[in-house]
Amino acid sequence: MFGFNVCLHLFPSLVYFNGVQLHVETIATTITATQGSNVTLPCRYFYQPYLIAKRKTRVKWSRLPSNGGPDTDVLVAIGHHHRSYGEFKGRVHLRKDSEGDVSLIITDLRLLDTGKYRCEVIDGLEDESSTVELELRGVVFPYQPKEGRYKFSFEMSVQACEEQDATIATFDQLYSAWEEGLDWCNAGWLADGSVQYPITMPREPCGGINMAPGVRSYGIRHKQEEFYDVFCFSSFIRGNIYYLHHPQKLNFTEAKMACEQEGAHIAKVGQLYAAWKFHSLDRCDAGWLGDGSLRYPIVFPRANCGPLEPGVRTFGFPDKNQKHGVYCYKMT
């Protein structure tokens, strides 16, 4: 064993196939896509110097956790054989357009597909990898239940976002939303278990007037024993969100039935935000949504339609017997 160790120390090229070294490149550091689309995460490997004879390699794609947990297996391939795992099963394959191309194609992108991915190539003693980040174009929105402010544990907040066709936002997503002008004084959970809130206009109840604009942080909080609001993230949607033209106003039960009679469903909060952000849905009429809240989207601020900034206006959770309009969602 001593002699073997000495050989490795004196002749390190022995572990690189007599001077040939494996390289793995992902080219782009970040890829941006939209929910429901297909995307390619680039990755290629090559040898220096170039090898004429092909070698048998093992390729593994993994999704890296945002909170320090274990990696998630996405796909493993050896030669022409490959296997996909978990939520990625049947939705991923390698592109293989050219020699050394092991780019990952993901179909029917989902909100939870966002994050960093590792492309790893194993050839005998060689094991090289590179990472690429997948981002979905989307919109961040604060959310609280009808019971009021600061009612969600961490797990409750994750579930609440999912029920609104969204996912709990990451810090990077919240920071990007802050850069685009999101200002919200209530603290909310993020995906890493921290609690934060974005302020563009400093004021006394929101950290004080002497603090600079920014994303305020409470740090990592106890996920079971502490309660806050949540910041959700929704992305581009396939389908149509529309205000239902109905001869009369509707209570909540009637509103749900009216959408169903159209072959649609009453819209969720995340869907309304996505339609406002990506389909420029602009309507000055308040309408029921699936969680029992009353909201309307404004792209072009005007008199009698709320504040001077674009956004989704909310009237909270009125009595479900009240009569209002409704927003419906229909797949296309």
C-alpha positions as MATLAB code, in Angstrom:
seq = 'MFGFNVCLHLFPSLVYFNGVQLHVETIATTITATQGSNVTLPCRYFYQPYLIAKRKTRVKWSRLPSNGGPDTDVLVAIGHHHRSYGEFKGRVHLRKDSEGDVSLIITDLRLLDTGKYRCEVIDGLEDESSTVELELRGVVFPYQPKEGRYKFSFEMSVQACEEQDATIATFDQLYSAWEEGLDWCNAGWLADGSVQYPITMPREPCGGINMAPGVRSYGIRHKQEEFYDVFCFSSFIRGNIYYLHHPQKLNFTEAKMACEQEGAHIAKVGQLYAAWKFHSLDRCDAGWLGDGSLRYPIVFPRANCGPLEPGVRTFGFPDKNQKHGVYCYKMT';
ca = [
       0.000    0.000    0.000;
       2.888    2.373    0.797;
       4.394    1.867   -2.659;
       1.022    2.531   -4.343;
       0.584    5.809   -2.482;
       4.063    6.935   -3.453;
       3.320    6.220   -7.131;
       0.207    8.358   -7.014;
       2.147   11.178   -5.393;
       5.064   11.070   -7.828;
       3.041   10.333  -10.971;
      -0.423   11.932  -10.548;
      -1.064   11.603  -14.308;
      -1.623    7.861  -13.714;
      -5.129    8.595  -12.400;
      -5.839   10.628  -15.502;
      -5.423    7.745  -17.941;
      -1.730    8.382  -18.594;
      -2.085   12.128  -19.052;
      -5.633   12.279  -20.443;
      -7.981   14.369  -18.306;
     -11.788   14.433  -18.289;
     -13.560   17.805  -18.435;
     -17.245   18.555  -17.841;
     -18.816   21.885  -18.819;
     -22.352   23.238  -18.451;
     -21.563   26.365  -20.542;
     -24.412   28.528  -19.150;
     -24.682   29.178  -15.422;
     -28.420   29.935  -15.430;
     -31.255   28.826  -17.697;
     -34.612   30.615  -17.565;
     -37.892   29.023  -18.654;
     -41.634   29.062  -17.940;
     -43.946   26.581  -16.257;
     -45.315   23.926  -18.626;
     -42.574   24.410  -21.234;
     -39.630   22.175  -22.168;
     -36.078   23.184  -21.327;
     -32.548   21.959  -22.027;
     -29.856   22.166  -19.343;
     -26.582   22.170  -21.304;
     -23.727   19.822  -20.414;
     -20.889   18.269  -22.394;
     -17.772   16.334  -21.556;
     -14.473   15.944  -23.394;
     -10.942   14.701  -22.871;
      -7.629   16.540  -23.103;
      -5.818   15.503  -25.145;
      -8.544   14.190  -27.463;
      -9.282   10.455  -27.308;
      -9.994    8.639  -30.560;
     -11.249    5.480  -28.879;
     -14.585    5.938  -27.112;
     -14.764    5.150  -23.415;
     -17.739    3.835  -21.476;
     -18.984    6.558  -19.156;
     -21.739    6.920  -16.575;
     -23.721   10.146  -16.573;
     -25.702   11.301  -13.553;
     -27.926   14.363  -13.226;
     -28.958   15.470   -9.719;
     -30.966   18.354   -8.338;
     -29.216   20.103   -5.470;
     -31.238   21.091   -2.387;
     -31.763   24.732   -1.468;
     -31.831   24.014    2.265;
     -28.835   21.717    2.761;
     -30.696   18.404    2.465;
     -29.714   15.418    0.297;
     -29.425   15.616   -3.488;
     -32.378   14.435   -5.575;
     -31.585   11.885   -8.289;
     -32.938   13.000  -11.661;
     -31.404   10.670  -14.263;
     -28.613    8.098  -14.570;
     -27.396    6.910  -17.978;
     -24.863    4.303  -19.090;
     -24.509    4.006  -22.833;
     -27.966    3.806  -24.409;
     -29.619    2.850  -21.132;
     -31.004    5.452  -18.773;
     -33.301    5.665  -15.783;
     -35.209    8.643  -14.393;
     -36.406    9.042  -10.825;
     -39.244   10.406   -8.680;
     -41.120   13.415  -10.008;
     -38.811   13.456  -13.045;
     -39.723    9.948  -14.180;
     -40.800   10.014  -17.817;
     -40.076   13.762  -18.125;
     -36.298   13.750  -18.657;
     -33.825   12.392  -21.207;
     -30.370   13.213  -22.577;
     -30.083   15.217  -25.782;
     -26.922   13.589  -27.233;
     -26.836   15.808  -30.335;
     -23.069   15.524  -30.692;
     -20.079   13.717  -29.228;
     -19.896   14.308  -25.497;
     -23.308   16.004  -25.359;
     -25.160   14.880  -22.226;
     -27.488   17.871  -21.901;
     -30.630   17.199  -19.888;
     -34.025   17.839  -21.486;
     -36.876   18.354  -19.012;
     -40.424   18.385  -20.381;
     -43.583   19.876  -18.886;
     -41.714   22.053  -16.395;
     -43.218   22.287  -12.927;
     -42.827   24.943  -10.260;
     -40.799   22.621   -8.033;
     -38.277   21.951  -10.831;
     -36.461   25.216  -10.096;
     -33.015   25.061   -8.514;
     -29.436   23.993   -9.167;
     -28.601   20.815  -11.084;
     -25.344   18.875  -11.165;
     -24.144   17.159  -14.324;
     -21.686   14.417  -13.313;
     -19.640   12.178  -15.612;
     -17.858    9.119  -14.200;
     -15.149    7.304  -16.153;
     -13.278    4.770  -14.037;
     -11.311    6.750  -11.452;
     -12.354   10.006  -13.080;
     -15.389   11.810  -11.657;
     -15.966   15.359  -12.892;
     -19.046   17.548  -12.600;
     -20.447   20.993  -13.228;
     -23.637   22.791  -12.170;
     -26.320   24.846  -13.872;
     -29.272   26.677  -12.323;
     -32.822   26.484  -13.630;
     -35.045   29.494  -12.977;
     -38.695   29.889  -13.860;
     -40.019   33.266  -14.896;
     -42.652   34.040  -12.343;
     -44.260   36.360   -9.858;
     -43.960   36.470   -6.062;
     -46.984   37.373   -3.978;
     -47.619   37.577   -0.222;
     -50.339   35.330    1.128;
     -52.225   35.007    4.385;
     -55.343   32.997    5.269;
     -58.820   34.285    6.021;
     -58.037   33.978    9.755;
     -55.691   36.938    9.398;
     -52.049   37.876    9.813;
     -49.330   35.457   10.995;
     -51.235   32.175   11.127;
     -48.951   29.834    9.131;
     -46.331   27.426   10.448;
     -43.730   26.554    7.837;
     -45.512   23.366    6.712;
     -48.846   25.168    6.615;
     -47.303   27.871    4.433;
     -45.947   25.302    1.953;
     -49.397   23.734    1.685;
     -51.107   27.113    1.354;
     -48.959   28.071   -1.650;
     -49.555   24.702   -3.318;
     -53.305   25.122   -2.886;
     -53.061   28.406   -4.804;
     -51.200   26.846   -7.769;
     -47.888   28.190   -6.492;
     -44.857   27.128   -4.503;
     -43.181   28.744   -1.520;
     -40.757   31.383   -2.791;
     -36.981   31.236   -2.462;
     -34.893   34.141   -1.221;
     -33.590   34.804   -4.738;
     -37.154   34.982   -6.043;
     -38.195   37.384   -3.288;
     -35.088   39.503   -3.856;
     -35.846   39.736   -7.588;
     -39.422   40.738   -6.767;
     -38.092   43.425   -4.411;
     -35.850   44.741   -7.205;
     -38.981   44.968   -9.373;
     -40.765   47.019   -6.699;
     -42.463   44.568   -4.306;
     -43.079   46.331   -0.997;
     -44.760   44.379    1.798;
     -44.519   45.030    5.530;
     -45.701   41.614    6.796;
     -43.002   38.985    7.362;
     -43.397   35.694    5.536;
     -41.830   32.259    5.278;
     -39.386   31.410    2.475;
     -38.302   28.002    1.180;
     -35.109   27.882    3.260;
     -37.055   28.255    6.513;
     -36.179   31.913    6.955;
     -38.709   34.695    7.517;
     -38.256   37.931    5.574;
     -40.103   40.824    3.958;
     -39.303   43.331    1.160;
     -39.361   47.098    1.691;
     -38.860   49.646   -1.102;
     -40.272   52.609    0.860;
     -38.881   52.695    4.438;
     -41.441   53.675    7.090;
     -41.816   53.502   10.843;
     -43.898   50.289   11.180;
     -41.598   48.411    8.773;
     -38.171   48.573   10.376;
     -38.021   52.361   10.779;
     -37.569   55.303    8.436;
     -33.793   55.353    8.970;
     -33.235   51.880    7.493;
     -32.343   51.629    3.826;
     -34.687   49.845    1.416;
     -34.070   46.122    1.202;
     -35.237   42.674    2.175;
     -35.557   42.586    5.971;
     -34.726   39.255    7.593;
     -35.785   37.580   10.841;
     -33.343   34.762   10.053;
     -34.120   31.046   10.275;
     -37.151   30.446   12.483;
     -38.672   27.440   14.271;
     -40.828   25.738   11.636;
     -43.391   24.252   14.009;
     -43.626   26.757   16.850;
     -43.562   30.091   15.025;
     -46.244   31.539   12.755;
     -46.038   34.086    9.940;
     -47.461   34.843    6.499;
     -45.820   33.322    3.421;
     -44.406   34.497    0.115;
     -45.567   32.304   -2.769;
     -44.182   32.000   -6.293;
     -46.324   31.364   -9.355;
     -45.153   31.031  -12.945;
     -46.557   31.338  -16.452;
     -49.703   29.262  -16.893;
     -51.152   27.473  -19.884;
     -54.789   28.380  -20.076;
     -57.060   31.385  -19.816;
     -58.009   33.400  -16.743;
     -61.001   35.634  -17.333;
     -63.647   37.647  -15.554;
     -66.944   35.896  -16.138;
     -69.589   38.015  -17.817;
     -72.729   37.038  -15.960;
     -76.138   38.752  -15.924;
     -76.071   39.049  -12.136;
     -73.666   39.087   -9.210;
     -73.005   35.773   -7.464;
     -72.339   34.467   -3.990;
     -69.322   32.191   -3.568;
     -71.184   28.912   -4.194;
     -72.947   30.349   -7.234;
     -69.647   31.678   -8.550;
     -68.022   28.234   -8.442;
     -71.014   26.697  -10.215;
     -71.024   29.413  -12.872;
     -67.391   28.680  -13.780;
     -68.097   24.945  -13.902;
     -71.027   25.539  -16.254;
     -68.490   27.175  -18.598;
     -66.296   24.089  -18.506;
     -63.863   25.980  -16.286;
     -62.909   26.227  -12.604;
     -62.921   29.154  -10.251;
     -59.425   30.656  -10.453;
     -56.786   30.321   -7.753;
     -54.772   33.216   -6.363;
     -51.523   32.098   -8.005;
     -53.283   31.791  -11.356;
     -54.661   35.327  -11.130;
     -51.200   36.712  -10.308;
     -49.681   34.784  -13.234;
     -52.373   36.072  -15.614;
     -51.755   39.622  -14.383;
     -47.989   39.267  -14.787;
     -47.717   37.320  -18.052;
     -51.047   37.792  -19.831;
     -51.473   41.461  -18.812;
     -54.915   40.741  -17.357;
     -56.386   44.108  -16.417;
     -59.851   44.310  -14.888;
     -61.303   46.805  -12.430;
     -64.008   44.416  -11.214;
     -63.578   42.502   -7.965;
     -64.232   38.784   -8.322;
     -64.311   35.628   -6.214;
     -61.303   33.291   -6.216;
     -61.116   29.665   -5.101;
     -59.856   30.407   -1.587;
     -62.870   32.620   -0.883;
     -60.959   35.860   -1.305;
     -62.033   38.801   -3.462;
     -59.450   40.331   -5.803;
     -58.900   42.064   -9.146;
     -55.793   42.645  -11.365;
     -54.665   46.082  -12.552;
     -51.942   46.537  -15.171;
     -52.790   50.158  -16.018;
     -53.602   52.119  -12.839;
     -56.497   54.566  -13.190;
     -59.072   56.429  -11.163;
     -61.375   54.317   -8.980;
     -59.178   51.205   -9.429;
     -57.010   51.396   -6.319;
     -53.437   52.671   -5.814;
     -51.285   54.288   -8.493;
     -49.104   51.185   -8.862;
     -49.951   48.095  -10.945;
     -50.834   45.026   -8.925;
     -53.465   42.569   -7.771;
     -55.852   44.346   -5.423;
     -57.452   42.420   -2.587;
     -60.577   42.912   -0.501;
     -59.745   40.067    1.862;
     -62.226   37.299    2.606;
     -65.800   38.683    2.638;
     -68.872   36.779    3.768;
     -69.477   34.070    1.147;
     -73.117   35.090    0.874;
     -72.151   38.481   -0.545;
     -72.725   38.997   -4.267;
     -69.756   39.686   -6.524;
     -68.229   38.729   -9.849;
     -65.891   35.761  -10.357;
     -62.618   34.911  -12.138;
     -62.571   31.566  -13.944;
     -59.694   29.447  -15.241;
     -60.009   27.268  -18.322;
     -57.287   25.040  -19.759;
     -56.535   25.559  -23.466;
];
